[in-house]
Amino acid sequence: MTGMYKNLILTLTFIGLLTACLFVYLRGDRYSLVAQAGEGGKVYKIDRHTGRVWLIDYGFSIEINEQADRKASTTPEEEAITLAKVYSPPGTSSSTADTIHNWLEAKKGTLRIYGWKARKVDDQTYLVGYTFDEGPGTNVGGWVFEVNLEAGFVRSVKGDQELEKKYADWAQTVKKQ
């Protein structure tokens, strides 16, 4: 009989330890997955401890930094803008949005911000620009990107002779919007 009680006690102890470990693991799980309902629904990963949010889409995960970005993109133009904002050019660790913010913050004098705009080029591709000017009599300046929604990639137009030539007219239109 003592052998049977010993096995019962060992089994109950094992189940108790397993339950305690599962409780600790689930309590420490700090992420929630939230899916947006409807066609083309997006999935967001939310850190319960810090409130940071990541969009899980197009086979990769991108952190959403701004409160406005946390709402689901409703148009392809908004999706293209979001991809351009989170893009990190090769050799850098900061996003385009952070780089632009830091650059503009360091500017002196008059500065008028027009912000992010996107224009459809073809079924998959959008030209996305962030524009500003430095006061009366100055040209509009900014950053222009080619965004392919299907492939989920972003390329800077500036510095790429082929893209600059291909999008010369489109880039001016995006800057003027």
VMD Tcl script that builds the backbone (N, CA, C; Angstrom):
set m [mol new atoms 531]
animate dup $m
set s [atomselect $m all]
$s set {name element resname resid chain x y z} {
  {N N MET 1 A 0.796 -1.186 0.000}
  {CA C MET 1 A 0.000 0.000 0.000}
  {C C MET 1 A 0.851 1.268 0.000}
  {N N THR 2 A 1.925 1.244 0.733}
  {CA C THR 2 A 2.758 2.436 0.802}
  {C C THR 2 A 3.334 2.803 -0.552}
  {N N GLY 3 A 3.600 1.836 -1.393}
  {CA C GLY 3 A 4.102 2.099 -2.741}
  {C C GLY 3 A 3.065 2.814 -3.589}
  {N N MET 4 A 1.777 2.453 -3.413}
  {CA C MET 4 A 0.711 3.091 -4.173}
  {C C MET 4 A 0.541 4.546 -3.728}
  {N N TYR 5 A 0.609 4.795 -2.408}
  {CA C TYR 5 A 0.496 6.169 -1.916}
  {C C TYR 5 A 1.686 7.008 -2.368}
  {N N LYS 6 A 2.826 6.381 -2.389}
  {CA C LYS 6 A 4.040 7.075 -2.826}
  {C C LYS 6 A 3.892 7.510 -4.290}
  {N N ASN 7 A 3.406 6.621 -5.143}
  {CA C ASN 7 A 3.179 6.958 -6.556}
  {C C ASN 7 A 2.121 8.036 -6.712}
  {N N LEU 8 A 1.057 7.947 -5.906}
  {CA C LEU 8 A -0.003 8.946 -5.950}
  {C C LEU 8 A 0.534 10.310 -5.529}
  {N N ILE 9 A 1.299 10.355 -4.483}
  {CA C ILE 9 A 1.880 11.607 -4.003}
  {C C ILE 9 A 2.853 12.172 -5.034}
  {N N LEU 10 A 3.677 11.324 -5.632}
  {CA C LEU 10 A 4.599 11.776 -6.669}
  {C C LEU 10 A 3.840 12.318 -7.879}
  {N N THR 11 A 2.780 11.645 -8.289}
  {CA C THR 11 A 1.969 12.088 -9.427}
  {C C THR 11 A 1.318 13.428 -9.125}
  {N N LEU 12 A 0.717 13.577 -7.957}
  {CA C LEU 12 A 0.077 14.836 -7.577}
  {C C LEU 12 A 1.103 15.963 -7.455}
  {N N THR 13 A 2.261 15.656 -6.928}
  {CA C THR 13 A 3.333 16.655 -6.824}
  {C C THR 13 A 3.772 17.094 -8.216}
  {N N PHE 14 A 3.939 16.154 -9.129}
  {CA C PHE 14 A 4.321 16.463 -10.508}
  {C C PHE 14 A 3.267 17.343 -11.180}
  {N N ILE 15 A 1.999 17.000 -11.020}
  {CA C ILE 15 A 0.909 17.793 -11.610}
  {C C ILE 15 A 0.897 19.196 -10.993}
  {N N GLY 16 A 1.101 19.298 -9.693}
  {CA C GLY 16 A 1.158 20.601 -9.020}
  {C C GLY 16 A 2.302 21.459 -9.534}
  {N N LEU 17 A 3.488 20.869 -9.680}
  {CA C LEU 17 A 4.638 21.608 -10.209}
  {C C LEU 17 A 4.407 22.041 -11.651}
  {N N LEU 18 A 3.846 21.147 -12.458}
  {CA C LEU 18 A 3.544 21.469 -13.848}
  {C C LEU 18 A 2.539 22.626 -13.929}
  {N N THR 19 A 1.517 22.586 -13.097}
  {CA C THR 19 A 0.523 23.664 -13.054}
  {C C THR 19 A 1.158 24.978 -12.624}
  {N N ALA 20 A 2.014 24.945 -11.625}
  {CA C ALA 20 A 2.700 26.154 -11.160}
  {C C ALA 20 A 3.599 26.735 -12.254}
  {N N CYS 21 A 4.328 25.870 -12.941}
  {CA C CYS 21 A 5.197 26.332 -14.031}
  {C C CYS 21 A 4.375 26.949 -15.160}
  {N N LEU 22 A 3.278 26.325 -15.513}
  {CA C LEU 22 A 2.405 26.856 -16.559}
  {C C LEU 22 A 1.840 28.213 -16.146}
  {N N PHE 23 A 1.438 28.350 -14.904}
  {CA C PHE 23 A 0.923 29.616 -14.397}
  {C C PHE 23 A 1.985 30.714 -14.499}
  {N N VAL 24 A 3.192 30.418 -14.063}
  {CA C VAL 24 A 4.279 31.410 -14.125}
  {C C VAL 24 A 4.581 31.776 -15.571}
  {N N TYR 25 A 4.620 30.801 -16.459}
  {CA C TYR 25 A 4.898 31.066 -17.872}
  {C C TYR 25 A 3.822 31.963 -18.481}
  {N N LEU 26 A 2.565 31.622 -18.266}
  {CA C LEU 26 A 1.480 32.406 -18.856}
  {C C LEU 26 A 1.373 33.792 -18.229}
  {N N ARG 27 A 1.689 33.918 -16.974}
  {CA C ARG 27 A 1.667 35.225 -16.313}
  {C C ARG 27 A 2.783 36.111 -16.852}
  {N N GLY 28 A 3.904 35.502 -17.186}
  {CA C GLY 28 A 5.047 36.249 -17.716}
  {C C GLY 28 A 4.936 36.527 -19.201}
  {N N ASP 29 A 3.987 35.896 -19.904}
  {CA C ASP 29 A 3.806 36.139 -21.330}
  {C C ASP 29 A 3.276 37.551 -21.497}
  {N N ARG 30 A 4.114 38.433 -21.977}
  {CA C ARG 30 A 3.754 39.844 -22.000}
  {C C ARG 30 A 3.135 40.304 -23.305}
  {N N TYR 31 A 2.974 39.424 -24.284}
  {CA C TYR 31 A 2.459 39.831 -25.587}
  {C C TYR 31 A 1.066 39.291 -25.844}
  {N N SER 32 A 0.254 40.106 -26.474}
  {CA C SER 32 A -1.069 39.690 -26.936}
  {C C SER 32 A -1.100 39.858 -28.435}
  {N N LEU 33 A -1.771 38.966 -29.130}
  {CA C LEU 33 A -1.990 39.107 -30.562}
  {C C LEU 33 A -3.427 39.560 -30.758}
  {N N VAL 34 A -3.586 40.616 -31.536}
  {CA C VAL 34 A -4.907 41.164 -31.809}
  {C C VAL 34 A -5.082 41.199 -33.314}
  {N N ALA 35 A -6.165 40.610 -33.799}
  {CA C ALA 35 A -6.440 40.589 -35.234}
  {C C ALA 35 A -7.570 41.555 -35.542}
  {N N GLN 36 A -7.398 42.315 -36.632}
  {CA C GLN 36 A -8.443 43.210 -37.104}
  {C C GLN 36 A -9.392 42.390 -37.953}
  {N N ALA 37 A -10.667 42.502 -37.691}
  {CA C ALA 37 A -11.661 41.730 -38.439}
  {C C ALA 37 A -11.849 42.307 -39.832}
  {N N GLY 38 A -12.373 41.502 -40.724}
  {CA C GLY 38 A -12.697 41.959 -42.069}
  {C C GLY 38 A -11.686 41.489 -43.086}
  {N N GLU 39 A -11.972 41.797 -44.345}
  {CA C GLU 39 A -11.080 41.414 -45.430}
  {C C GLU 39 A -9.748 42.125 -45.289}
  {N N GLY 40 A -8.692 41.408 -45.535}
  {CA C GLY 40 A -7.356 42.005 -45.448}
  {C C GLY 40 A -7.011 42.415 -44.034}
  {N N GLY 41 A -7.575 41.727 -43.035}
  {CA C GLY 41 A -7.334 42.069 -41.639}
  {C C GLY 41 A -5.867 42.001 -41.282}
  {N N LYS 42 A -5.458 42.869 -40.400}
  {CA C LYS 42 A -4.074 42.934 -39.956}
  {C C LYS 42 A -3.959 42.282 -38.582}
  {N N VAL 43 A -2.760 41.844 -38.235}
  {CA C VAL 43 A -2.504 41.281 -36.922}
  {C C VAL 43 A -1.493 42.168 -36.221}
  {N N TYR 44 A -1.796 42.528 -34.975}
  {CA C TYR 44 A -0.915 43.362 -34.174}
  {C C TYR 44 A -0.448 42.572 -32.960}
  {N N LYS 45 A 0.819 42.759 -32.586}
  {CA C LYS 45 A 1.369 42.173 -31.371}
  {C C LYS 45 A 1.535 43.318 -30.379}
  {N N ILE 46 A 0.935 43.177 -29.195}
  {CA C ILE 46 A 0.959 44.244 -28.204}
  {C C ILE 46 A 1.723 43.774 -26.972}
  {N N ASP 47 A 2.693 44.579 -26.532}
  {CA C ASP 47 A 3.429 44.309 -25.302}
  {C C ASP 47 A 2.588 44.846 -24.143}
  {N N ARG 48 A 2.094 43.966 -23.299}
  {CA C ARG 48 A 1.222 44.379 -22.194}
  {C C ARG 48 A 1.947 45.230 -21.156}
  {N N HIS 49 A 3.258 45.108 -21.059}
  {CA C HIS 49 A 4.017 45.848 -20.053}
  {C C HIS 49 A 4.331 47.269 -20.497}
  {N N THR 50 A 4.710 47.453 -21.754}
  {CA C THR 50 A 5.136 48.780 -22.226}
  {C C THR 50 A 4.131 49.463 -23.138}
  {N N GLY 51 A 3.181 48.712 -23.684}
  {CA C GLY 51 A 2.207 49.288 -24.604}
  {C C GLY 51 A 2.720 49.396 -26.033}
  {N N ARG 52 A 3.932 48.939 -26.303}
  {CA C ARG 52 A 4.474 48.988 -27.666}
  {C C ARG 52 A 3.692 48.048 -28.569}
  {N N VAL 53 A 3.529 48.450 -29.830}
  {CA C VAL 53 A 2.710 47.692 -30.769}
  {C C VAL 53 A 3.509 47.393 -32.026}
  {N N TRP 54 A 3.388 46.165 -32.542}
  {CA C TRP 54 A 4.019 45.764 -33.791}
  {C C TRP 54 A 2.938 45.322 -34.761}
  {N N LEU 55 A 3.067 45.731 -36.011}
  {CA C LEU 55 A 2.196 45.261 -37.077}
  {C C LEU 55 A 2.870 44.042 -37.686}
  {N N ILE 56 A 2.156 42.932 -37.766}
  {CA C ILE 56 A 2.693 41.716 -38.373}
  {C C ILE 56 A 1.991 41.574 -39.707}
  {N N ASP 57 A 2.749 41.837 -40.782}
  {CA C ASP 57 A 2.146 41.868 -42.114}
  {C C ASP 57 A 3.231 41.632 -43.162}
  {N N TYR 58 A 2.836 41.168 -44.312}
  {CA C TYR 58 A 3.732 40.942 -45.441}
  {C C TYR 58 A 4.931 40.077 -45.068}
  {N N GLY 59 A 4.754 39.182 -44.135}
  {CA C GLY 59 A 5.813 38.255 -43.773}
  {C C GLY 59 A 6.868 38.845 -42.858}
  {N N PHE 60 A 6.629 40.038 -42.310}
  {CA C PHE 60 A 7.589 40.601 -41.362}
  {C C PHE 60 A 6.849 41.383 -40.291}
  {N N SER 61 A 7.562 41.774 -39.254}
  {CA C SER 61 A 6.983 42.498 -38.131}
  {C C SER 61 A 7.625 43.875 -38.055}
  {N N ILE 62 A 6.795 44.916 -37.984}
  {CA C ILE 62 A 7.313 46.280 -37.867}
  {C C ILE 62 A 6.689 46.954 -36.659}
  {N N GLU 63 A 7.512 47.674 -35.893}
  {CA C GLU 63 A 6.999 48.366 -34.722}
  {C C GLU 63 A 6.276 49.627 -35.156}
  {N N ILE 64 A 5.132 49.864 -34.577}
  {CA C ILE 64 A 4.358 51.064 -34.844}
  {C C ILE 64 A 4.709 52.050 -33.745}
  {N N ASN 65 A 5.345 53.165 -34.129}
  {CA C ASN 65 A 5.831 54.121 -33.140}
  {C C ASN 65 A 4.815 55.183 -32.770}
  {N N GLU 66 A 4.031 55.628 -33.709}
  {CA C GLU 66 A 3.129 56.742 -33.464}
  {C C GLU 66 A 1.720 56.236 -33.213}
  {N N GLN 67 A 0.997 56.926 -32.334}
  {CA C GLN 67 A -0.380 56.553 -32.021}
  {C C GLN 67 A -1.229 56.525 -33.277}
  {N N ALA 68 A -1.016 57.483 -34.185}
  {CA C ALA 68 A -1.810 57.541 -35.412}
  {C C ALA 68 A -1.579 56.308 -36.279}
  {N N ASP 69 A -0.379 55.735 -36.222}
  {CA C ASP 69 A -0.080 54.558 -37.027}
  {C C ASP 69 A -0.762 53.314 -36.489}
  {N N ARG 70 A -1.231 53.352 -35.241}
  {CA C ARG 70 A -1.813 52.166 -34.637}
  {C C ARG 70 A -3.165 51.827 -35.221}
  {N N LYS 71 A -3.835 52.801 -35.812}
  {CA C LYS 71 A -5.094 52.462 -36.458}
  {C C LYS 71 A -4.772 51.669 -37.716}
  {N N ALA 72 A -5.652 50.803 -38.089}
  {CA C ALA 72 A -5.407 49.965 -39.256}
  {C C ALA 72 A -5.393 50.816 -40.519}
  {N N SER 73 A -4.459 50.526 -41.396}
  {CA C SER 73 A -4.430 51.200 -42.686}
  {C C SER 73 A -5.668 50.795 -43.461}
  {N N THR 74 A -6.346 51.802 -44.014}
  {CA C THR 74 A -7.573 51.490 -44.735}
  {C C THR 74 A -7.374 51.558 -46.237}
  {N N THR 75 A -6.289 52.153 -46.676}
  {CA C THR 75 A -6.048 52.264 -48.110}
  {C C THR 75 A -4.645 51.769 -48.438}
  {N N PRO 76 A -4.422 51.376 -49.687}
  {CA C PRO 76 A -3.064 50.983 -50.091}
  {C C PRO 76 A -2.072 52.132 -49.934}
  {N N GLU 77 A -2.526 53.372 -50.141}
  {CA C GLU 77 A -1.649 54.534 -49.972}
  {C C GLU 77 A -1.150 54.617 -48.530}
  {N N GLU 78 A -2.054 54.400 -47.568}
  {CA C GLU 78 A -1.652 54.432 -46.157}
  {C C GLU 78 A -0.683 53.296 -45.833}
  {N N GLU 79 A -0.913 52.114 -46.422}
  {CA C GLU 79 A 0.007 50.998 -46.210}
  {C C GLU 79 A 1.384 51.320 -46.776}
  {N N ALA 80 A 1.419 51.950 -47.960}
  {CA C ALA 80 A 2.693 52.329 -48.575}
  {C C ALA 80 A 3.420 53.351 -47.707}
  {N N ILE 81 A 2.688 54.307 -47.170}
  {CA C ILE 81 A 3.296 55.317 -46.291}
  {C C ILE 81 A 3.852 54.649 -45.039}
  {N N THR 82 A 3.099 53.722 -44.446}
  {CA C THR 82 A 3.572 53.018 -43.251}
  {C C THR 82 A 4.861 52.260 -43.534}
  {N N LEU 83 A 4.930 51.559 -44.676}
  {CA C LEU 83 A 6.163 50.836 -45.028}
  {C C LEU 83 A 7.331 51.800 -45.212}
  {N N ALA 84 A 7.083 52.953 -45.857}
  {CA C ALA 84 A 8.156 53.929 -46.061}
  {C C ALA 84 A 8.639 54.499 -44.731}
  {N N LYS 85 A 7.725 54.724 -43.796}
  {CA C LYS 85 A 8.093 55.281 -42.483}
  {C C LYS 85 A 9.009 54.346 -41.697}
  {N N VAL 86 A 8.722 53.059 -41.735}
  {CA C VAL 86 A 9.490 52.112 -40.923}
  {C C VAL 86 A 10.729 51.571 -41.639}
  {N N TYR 87 A 10.898 51.926 -42.892}
  {CA C TYR 87 A 12.048 51.474 -43.683}
  {C C TYR 87 A 13.347 51.967 -43.048}
  {N N SER 88 A 14.320 51.085 -42.943}
  {CA C SER 88 A 15.659 51.444 -42.473}
  {C C SER 88 A 16.627 51.231 -43.622}
  {N N PRO 89 A 17.161 52.316 -44.181}
  {CA C PRO 89 A 18.100 52.166 -45.293}
  {C C PRO 89 A 19.289 51.284 -44.906}
  {N N PRO 90 A 19.865 50.575 -45.883}
  {CA C PRO 90 A 21.017 49.715 -45.587}
  {C C PRO 90 A 22.120 50.505 -44.873}
  {N N GLY 91 A 22.682 49.896 -43.858}
  {CA C GLY 91 A 23.771 50.528 -43.116}
  {C C GLY 91 A 23.284 51.443 -42.004}
  {N N THR 92 A 21.977 51.532 -41.787}
  {CA C THR 92 A 21.459 52.363 -40.705}
  {C C THR 92 A 20.597 51.512 -39.786}
  {N N SER 93 A 20.408 52.001 -38.580}
  {CA C SER 93 A 19.563 51.265 -37.640}
  {C C SER 93 A 18.278 52.013 -37.325}
  {N N SER 94 A 18.151 53.246 -37.819}
  {CA C SER 94 A 16.937 54.001 -37.518}
  {C C SER 94 A 15.990 54.006 -38.712}
  {N N SER 95 A 14.713 54.170 -38.420}
  {CA C SER 95 A 13.701 54.181 -39.458}
  {C C SER 95 A 13.756 55.492 -40.230}
  {N N THR 96 A 13.131 55.494 -41.387}
  {CA C THR 96 A 13.053 56.710 -42.199}
  {C C THR 96 A 12.379 57.820 -41.410}
  {N N ALA 97 A 11.273 57.499 -40.742}
  {CA C ALA 97 A 10.544 58.507 -39.974}
  {C C ALA 97 A 11.442 59.132 -38.904}
  {N N ASP 98 A 12.230 58.316 -38.204}
  {CA C ASP 98 A 13.141 58.845 -37.181}
  {C C ASP 98 A 14.242 59.698 -37.800}
  {N N THR 99 A 14.794 59.242 -38.919}
  {CA C THR 99 A 15.849 59.991 -39.606}
  {C C THR 99 A 15.325 61.350 -40.055}
  {N N ILE 100 A 14.138 61.359 -40.661}
  {CA C ILE 100 A 13.543 62.621 -41.123}
  {C C ILE 100 A 13.272 63.540 -39.936}
  {N N HIS 101 A 12.698 62.985 -38.884}
  {CA C HIS 101 A 12.401 63.793 -37.690}
  {C C HIS 101 A 13.673 64.437 -37.135}
  {N N ASN 102 A 14.730 63.665 -36.988}
  {CA C ASN 102 A 15.995 64.190 -36.461}
  {C C ASN 102 A 16.587 65.252 -37.379}
  {N N TRP 103 A 16.513 65.035 -38.694}
  {CA C TRP 103 A 17.059 65.982 -39.660}
  {C C TRP 103 A 16.294 67.300 -39.589}
  {N N LEU 104 A 14.969 67.226 -39.572}
  {CA C LEU 104 A 14.152 68.436 -39.520}
  {C C LEU 104 A 14.303 69.162 -38.188}
  {N N GLU 105 A 14.442 68.421 -37.121}
  {CA C GLU 105 A 14.621 69.018 -35.800}
  {C C GLU 105 A 15.901 69.856 -35.736}
  {N N ALA 106 A 16.918 69.452 -36.481}
  {CA C ALA 106 A 18.191 70.171 -36.488}
  {C C ALA 106 A 18.180 71.387 -37.421}
  {N N LYS 107 A 17.167 71.499 -38.292}
  {CA C LYS 107 A 17.089 72.618 -39.243}
  {C C LYS 107 A 16.845 73.926 -38.499}
  {N N LYS 108 A 17.417 75.002 -39.008}
  {CA C LYS 108 A 17.222 76.346 -38.450}
  {C C LYS 108 A 16.363 77.158 -39.407}
  {N N GLY 109 A 15.685 78.151 -38.890}
  {CA C GLY 109 A 14.919 79.059 -39.735}
  {C C GLY 109 A 13.524 78.546 -40.041}
  {N N THR 110 A 12.918 79.168 -41.047}
  {CA C THR 110 A 11.551 78.856 -41.444}
  {C C THR 110 A 11.471 77.449 -42.012}
  {N N LEU 111 A 10.415 76.766 -41.626}
  {CA C LEU 111 A 10.221 75.397 -42.099}
  {C C LEU 111 A 8.727 75.122 -42.159}
  {N N ARG 112 A 8.256 74.757 -43.341}
  {CA C ARG 112 A 6.855 74.390 -43.511}
  {C C ARG 112 A 6.812 72.918 -43.911}
  {N N ILE 113 A 6.102 72.130 -43.123}
  {CA C ILE 113 A 6.031 70.688 -43.337}
  {C C ILE 113 A 4.740 70.349 -44.082}
  {N N TYR 114 A 4.881 69.601 -45.187}
  {CA C TYR 114 A 3.709 69.114 -45.920}
  {C C TYR 114 A 3.389 67.679 -45.527}
  {N N GLY 115 A 4.395 66.931 -45.088}
  {CA C GLY 115 A 4.173 65.578 -44.577}
  {C C GLY 115 A 4.221 64.480 -45.620}
  {N N TRP 116 A 3.618 63.352 -45.270}
  {CA C TRP 116 A 3.646 62.137 -46.082}
  {C C TRP 116 A 2.517 62.129 -47.102}
  {N N LYS 117 A 2.859 61.775 -48.337}
  {CA C LYS 117 A 1.895 61.615 -49.425}
  {C C LYS 117 A 2.297 60.383 -50.224}
  {N N ALA 118 A 1.292 59.723 -50.809}
  {CA C ALA 118 A 1.570 58.550 -51.653}
  {C C ALA 118 A 0.750 58.670 -52.935}
  {N N ARG 119 A 1.350 58.159 -54.010}
  {CA C ARG 119 A 0.681 58.172 -55.308}
  {C C ARG 119 A 0.911 56.823 -55.978}
  {N N LYS 120 A -0.161 56.270 -56.524}
  {CA C LYS 120 A -0.089 54.959 -57.163}
  {C C LYS 120 A 0.633 55.063 -58.497}
  {N N VAL 121 A 1.583 54.150 -58.726}
  {CA C VAL 121 A 2.322 54.086 -59.979}
  {C C VAL 121 A 1.752 52.965 -60.844}
  {N N ASP 122 A 1.584 51.782 -60.240}
  {CA C ASP 122 A 0.954 50.649 -60.920}
  {C C ASP 122 A 0.259 49.783 -59.869}
  {N N ASP 123 A -0.167 48.591 -60.239}
  {CA C ASP 123 A -0.941 47.747 -59.321}
  {C C ASP 123 A -0.227 47.464 -58.008}
  {N N GLN 124 A 1.093 47.349 -58.031}
  {CA C GLN 124 A 1.859 46.981 -56.843}
  {C C GLN 124 A 2.657 48.136 -56.251}
  {N N THR 125 A 2.940 49.150 -57.043}
  {CA C THR 125 A 3.943 50.140 -56.678}
  {C C THR 125 A 3.331 51.508 -56.384}
  {N N TYR 126 A 3.860 52.128 -55.323}
  {CA C TYR 126 A 3.459 53.475 -54.942}
  {C C TYR 126 A 4.705 54.325 -54.776}
  {N N LEU 127 A 4.591 55.575 -55.135}
  {CA C LEU 127 A 5.650 56.534 -54.896}
  {C C LEU 127 A 5.246 57.298 -53.644}
  {N N VAL 128 A 6.083 57.253 -52.635}
  {CA C VAL 128 A 5.774 57.871 -51.351}
  {C C VAL 128 A 6.781 58.987 -51.100}
  {N N GLY 129 A 6.276 60.143 -50.707}
  {CA C GLY 129 A 7.163 61.268 -50.437}
  {C C GLY 129 A 6.848 61.937 -49.112}
  {N N TYR 130 A 7.875 62.462 -48.480}
  {CA C TYR 130 A 7.736 63.309 -47.297}
  {C C TYR 130 A 8.334 64.650 -47.697}
  {N N THR 131 A 7.525 65.717 -47.673}
  {CA C THR 131 A 7.985 66.983 -48.229}
  {C C THR 131 A 7.876 68.139 -47.245}
  {N N PHE 132 A 8.665 69.179 -47.548}
  {CA C PHE 132 A 8.718 70.398 -46.742}
  {C C PHE 132 A 9.257 71.510 -47.623}
  {N N ASP 133 A 9.141 72.758 -47.174}
  {CA C ASP 133 A 9.898 73.849 -47.793}
  {C C ASP 133 A 10.412 74.751 -46.687}
  {N N GLU 134 A 11.388 75.576 -47.053}
  {CA C GLU 134 A 12.053 76.416 -46.066}
  {C C GLU 134 A 11.649 77.874 -46.197}
  {N N GLY 135 A 10.430 78.125 -46.658}
  {CA C GLY 135 A 9.912 79.480 -46.716}
  {C C GLY 135 A 9.699 79.963 -48.128}
  {N N PRO 136 A 9.196 81.216 -48.258}
  {CA C PRO 136 A 8.897 81.786 -49.575}
  {C C PRO 136 A 10.131 81.810 -50.483}
  {N N GLY 137 A 9.895 81.495 -51.748}
  {CA C GLY 137 A 10.974 81.539 -52.730}
  {C C GLY 137 A 11.880 80.329 -52.727}
  {N N THR 138 A 11.581 79.332 -51.925}
  {CA C THR 138 A 12.420 78.129 -51.907}
  {C C THR 138 A 11.680 76.987 -52.593}
  {N N ASN 139 A 12.427 76.039 -53.068}
  {CA C ASN 139 A 11.841 74.854 -53.686}
  {C C ASN 139 A 11.387 73.886 -52.610}
  {N N VAL 140 A 10.428 73.076 -52.983}
  {CA C VAL 140 A 9.983 72.025 -52.074}
  {C C VAL 140 A 11.083 70.970 -52.012}
  {N N GLY 141 A 11.424 70.554 -50.806}
  {CA C GLY 141 A 12.421 69.508 -50.614}
  {C C GLY 141 A 11.766 68.303 -49.974}
  {N N GLY 142 A 12.487 67.218 -49.927}
  {CA C GLY 142 A 11.928 66.052 -49.257}
  {C C GLY 142 A 12.607 64.763 -49.622}
  {N N TRP 143 A 11.966 63.698 -49.266}
  {CA C TRP 143 A 12.437 62.348 -49.498}
  {C C TRP 143 A 11.386 61.614 -50.318}
  {N N VAL 144 A 11.820 60.834 -51.293}
  {CA C VAL 144 A 10.887 60.096 -52.146}
  {C C VAL 144 A 11.324 58.628 -52.183}
  {N N PHE 145 A 10.328 57.738 -52.054}
  {CA C PHE 145 A 10.580 56.299 -51.998}
  {C C PHE 145 A 9.664 55.553 -52.954}
  {N N GLU 146 A 10.194 54.478 -53.526}
  {CA C GLU 146 A 9.386 53.546 -54.294}
  {C C GLU 146 A 9.008 52.422 -53.326}
  {N N VAL 147 A 7.701 52.173 -53.184}
  {CA C VAL 147 A 7.216 51.152 -52.264}
  {C C VAL 147 A 6.432 50.114 -53.055}
  {N N ASN 148 A 6.855 48.859 -52.947}
  {CA C ASN 148 A 6.159 47.761 -53.609}
  {C C ASN 148 A 5.390 47.002 -52.534}
  {N N LEU 149 A 4.063 47.145 -52.549}
  {CA C LEU 149 A 3.233 46.501 -51.524}
  {C C LEU 149 A 3.237 44.990 -51.649}
  {N N GLU 150 A 3.246 44.476 -52.862}
  {CA C GLU 150 A 3.201 43.032 -53.078}
  {C C GLU 150 A 4.428 42.352 -52.470}
  {N N ALA 151 A 5.608 42.915 -52.722}
  {CA C ALA 151 A 6.853 42.335 -52.212}
  {C C ALA 151 A 7.190 42.834 -50.813}
  {N N GLY 152 A 6.563 43.938 -50.389}
  {CA C GLY 152 A 6.819 44.489 -49.062}
  {C C GLY 152 A 8.188 45.128 -48.932}
  {N N PHE 153 A 8.683 45.774 -50.007}
  {CA C PHE 153 A 9.985 46.425 -49.887}
  {C C PHE 153 A 9.914 47.894 -50.282}
  {N N VAL 154 A 10.941 48.637 -49.839}
  {CA C VAL 154 A 11.035 50.080 -50.056}
  {C C VAL 154 A 12.417 50.379 -50.616}
  {N N ARG 155 A 12.447 51.287 -51.615}
  {CA C ARG 155 A 13.732 51.745 -52.152}
  {C C ARG 155 A 13.717 53.267 -52.211}
  {N N SER 156 A 14.812 53.877 -51.816}
  {CA C SER 156 A 14.934 55.326 -51.914}
  {C C SER 156 A 15.159 55.700 -53.368}
  {N N VAL 157 A 14.416 56.692 -53.853}
  {CA C VAL 157 A 14.576 57.147 -55.240}
  {C C VAL 157 A 15.847 57.980 -55.364}
  {N N LYS 158 A 16.100 58.822 -54.359}
  {CA C LYS 158 A 17.286 59.687 -54.390}
  {C C LYS 158 A 18.557 58.844 -54.335}
  {N N GLY 159 A 19.466 59.134 -55.232}
  {CA C GLY 159 A 20.736 58.421 -55.273}
  {C C GLY 159 A 20.738 57.221 -56.207}
  {N N ASP 160 A 19.591 56.862 -56.747}
  {CA C ASP 160 A 19.484 55.757 -57.703}
  {C C ASP 160 A 19.147 56.376 -59.059}
  {N N GLN 161 A 20.141 56.466 -59.947}
  {CA C GLN 161 A 19.960 57.163 -61.216}
  {C C GLN 161 A 18.783 56.622 -62.028}
  {N N GLU 162 A 18.636 55.302 -62.055}
  {CA C GLU 162 A 17.522 54.710 -62.806}
  {C C GLU 162 A 16.179 55.127 -62.232}
  {N N LEU 163 A 16.056 55.048 -60.898}
  {CA C LEU 163 A 14.791 55.432 -60.264}
  {C C LEU 163 A 14.545 56.931 -60.388}
  {N N GLU 164 A 15.598 57.736 -60.259}
  {CA C GLU 164 A 15.434 59.183 -60.415}
  {C C GLU 164 A 14.912 59.525 -61.805}
  {N N LYS 165 A 15.460 58.856 -62.820}
  {CA C LYS 165 A 15.021 59.088 -64.197}
  {C C LYS 165 A 13.594 58.580 -64.388}
  {N N LYS 166 A 13.322 57.363 -63.898}
  {CA C LYS 166 A 12.012 56.739 -64.057}
  {C C LYS 166 A 10.903 57.573 -63.403}
  {N N TYR 167 A 11.200 58.138 -62.242}
  {CA C TYR 167 A 10.175 58.840 -61.469}
  {C C TYR 167 A 10.324 60.360 -61.442}
  {N N ALA 168 A 11.075 60.924 -62.367}
  {CA C ALA 168 A 11.313 62.380 -62.352}
  {C C ALA 168 A 10.003 63.157 -62.302}
  {N N ASP 169 A 9.067 62.857 -63.186}
  {CA C ASP 169 A 7.789 63.575 -63.209}
  {C C ASP 169 A 6.926 63.216 -62.007}
  {N N TRP 170 A 6.893 61.928 -61.655}
  {CA C TRP 170 A 6.085 61.481 -60.529}
  {C C TRP 170 A 6.574 62.122 -59.227}
  {N N ALA 171 A 7.880 62.186 -59.041}
  {CA C ALA 171 A 8.441 62.737 -57.813}
  {C C ALA 171 A 8.050 64.196 -57.645}
  {N N GLN 172 A 8.100 64.954 -58.727}
  {CA C GLN 172 A 7.696 66.375 -58.653}
  {C C GLN 172 A 6.225 66.490 -58.269}
  {N N THR 173 A 5.400 65.611 -58.787}
  {CA C THR 173 A 3.965 65.632 -58.474}
  {C C THR 173 A 3.741 65.316 -57.006}
  {N N VAL 174 A 4.441 64.308 -56.479}
  {CA C VAL 174 A 4.306 63.951 -55.066}
  {C C VAL 174 A 4.750 65.120 -54.200}
  {N N LYS 175 A 5.844 65.775 -54.559}
  {CA C LYS 175 A 6.342 66.891 -53.778}
  {C C LYS 175 A 5.381 68.078 -53.774}
  {N N LYS 176 A 4.655 68.273 -54.879}
  {CA C LYS 176 A 3.755 69.430 -54.982}
  {C C LYS 176 A 2.408 69.206 -54.312}
  {N N GLN 177 A 2.047 67.960 -54.026}
  {CA C GLN 177 A 0.729 67.674 -53.429}
  {C C GLN 177 A 0.581 68.314 -52.075}
}
mol reanalyze $m
mol bondsrecalc $m
mol representation Tube
mol addrep $m
